[in-house]
């Protein structure tokens, strides 16, 4: 994932937050996030749910969504970024 795509993806997450919100509402995915290592989560439901959330948001953010959908590695990096955000939220919630 090049720097420009990474910046656009990060902007997409920060502005829309849909992939994070959609995956947080999916209890099966969140159970995997809480109980499995990153590599295991990336082979479970999580990447598909992130793709589904991107597809849901595509009408509003087509320019930012298409790179995630068109390139497998970009999609994987995007899913990893969302996963790390979710894990960070979970960790912060446990501390509070």
C-alpha positions in Angstrom: 0.0 0.0 0.0 1.6 3.2 -1.0 1.7 6.3 1.2 -1.0 8.2 -0.8 -3.5 5.3 -0.6 -2.7 4.7 3.1 -3.4 8.4 3.8 -6.6 8.3 1.8 -7.7 5.1 3.6 -6.9 6.7 7.0 -8.9 9.7 6.0 -11.8 7.5 5.0 -11.7 5.8 8.4 -11.5 9.0 10.4 -14.2 10.8 8.4 -16.7 8.0 7.9 -15.9 5.5 10.6 -18.4 3.1 8.9 -16.1 0.1 8.7 -15.1 0.4 12.4 -18.7 1.0 13.5 -20.1 -1.8 11.3 -17.6 -4.4 12.5 -18.0 -3.3 16.1 -21.8 -4.1 15.8 -21.0 -7.6 14.6 -20.7 -9.8 17.7 -19.2 -12.8 15.9 -16.4 -10.6 14.5 -15.8 -8.8 17.8 -15.6 -12.2 19.6 -12.9 -13.2 17.1 -11.1 -9.8 17.7 -11.2 -10.3 21.4 -10.1 -14.0 21.5 -7.8 -14.6 18.6 -4.4 -13.4 17.4 -4.2 -10.9 14.5 -3.3 -13.6 11.9 -6.2 -15.8 13.0 -8.7 -12.8 12.8 -7.5 -12.0 9.3 -8.4 -15.6 8.2 -11.9 -15.4 9.8 -15.0 -13.3 9.2 -13.2 -10.0 9.7 -11.8 -9.2 6.2 -15.2 -10.0 4.6 -17.1 -7.8 7.0 -14.7 -4.9 6.4 -15.2 -5.3 2.6 -19.0 -5.4 3.2 -18.7 -2.1 5.2 -16.7 -0.5 2.4 -19.3 -1.6 -0.2 -22.0 0.0 2.0 -20.1 3.3 2.1 -19.1 3.3 -1.6 -21.9 5.6 -2.8 -20.6 8.4 -0.6 -16.9 7.7 -0.9 -16.4 6.0 -4.3 -13.0 7.6 -4.9 -11.7 6.3 -1.5 -13.4 3.0 -1.6 -12.4 1.7 -5.0 -8.6 1.2 -4.2 -9.6 -1.0 -1.2 -11.8 -3.1 -3.4 -9.7 -3.3 -6.5 -6.4 -4.4 -5.0 -6.2 -7.4 -2.7 -3.2 -6.2 -0.8 -4.7 -2.7 -0.3 -7.8 -4.4 1.0 -5.8 -6.6 3.3 -3.8 -3.6 4.7 -7.1 -1.7 5.2 -8.6 -4.6 7.1 -5.5 -4.8 9.3 -5.7 -1.1 10.0 -9.4 -1.5 11.0 -8.4 -4.5 13.2 -5.7 -2.6 15.0 -8.2 0.3 15.6 -10.7 -2.2 17.1 -8.1 -3.9 19.3 -6.9 -0.4 20.5 -10.5 0.5 21.4 -11.0 -2.8 23.2 -7.8 -2.3 25.2 -8.8 1.3 26.1 -12.2 0.2 27.2 -10.7 -2.5 29.5 -8.5 0.2 31.1 -11.4 2.5 31.8 
